[in-house]
Amino acid sequence: LAAQKAYELGYRRPGLTVREPFGVAHDRRYEAGFATACAHLPDMRPVVPLFTPEVPDGPTLIRWVRRYRPDVIVDAEERHDCDLLRAAGWRVPEDIGVLSLCAPSPAGPFGGCMQDGHTVGSAGVDYLVAMIERNETGVPAVPTTLSAGVTWNPGATLARGSEGAATGR
């Protein structure tokens, strides 16, 4: 959904940012899904992703933006990119968009995908109840991943009809 919505808004050079522990914990599904979605969109040319061991600091993020010139940052987890970009002189969303894969709320300022935590939580409880009913204890031998559909929040961090060009400050 993120790649498709970015494309519909006119972005063509998305840049994914991921903390390594987050990527590993999610079996690289965010990265794989985003790369696959971009591959199916005409003229979508994602830039080299930014992988960091911790939340990227200002200099790291700005160096990456200047080098690869994404027109929209697709953030897998953190939501402080806007502050770092603004502190360095970028205007969000006029100069560069920021799209969150984990937008916190429908009324919030962050454009992006809102995960359905309620449904995932319910499925997790159902899974635990089923384990208890089967008299199973401990960590399951085979990990199970639960996911649910996402909804889109247009937010204020994405420009409508973007010209798709970072200014290169």
Phi, psi and omega in degrees: 000320183299312181296317180297315180293319177301317179299313180298330179278355177101000178285140181230349181234067181287146177236120181272134174243130183218132169284133182309312180300325178293314179300316180294315182299332181255022177051033177061020182295322179297314181296314182295316180297318181294315180298318180295315180299316180297324182296338182261007180249124181302137176066008176277120184234082180299145179273172178302125181295157174257110176253128181228151179288332180230180174303129183295139176276172182305307182300322180294312181296314183294320177300316180296315180297316180294322182287315188257346174053053174293149175268345174214136175265127176255108187261119183290337189212302188281157181233030179257001181303320181302315180297317181295318180295315180297320179297333180267004175103358177279148173257125178254121011258006186299317182267325183204137178271158174228122182242126180261135174278354179225054179300133189285329184202154181294334180266000184283168184282342187277124174283142177149200185267130175259119179287148180267078183298327180297313180294318178296318178298317177299317179296323177296317177296317177302319180296315179296318178299317178297321177298316179298316180297331178270003180061035178266142177228162177082186180284131179302144180296325179244117180297146177242134178255131178250134174215161179220168180298160178245159173242158185263136172242115182296326176055187182247009183258006179233133179275139176280133180063042183305145173281349174070041178216120174288148185280344176076029178305000000 
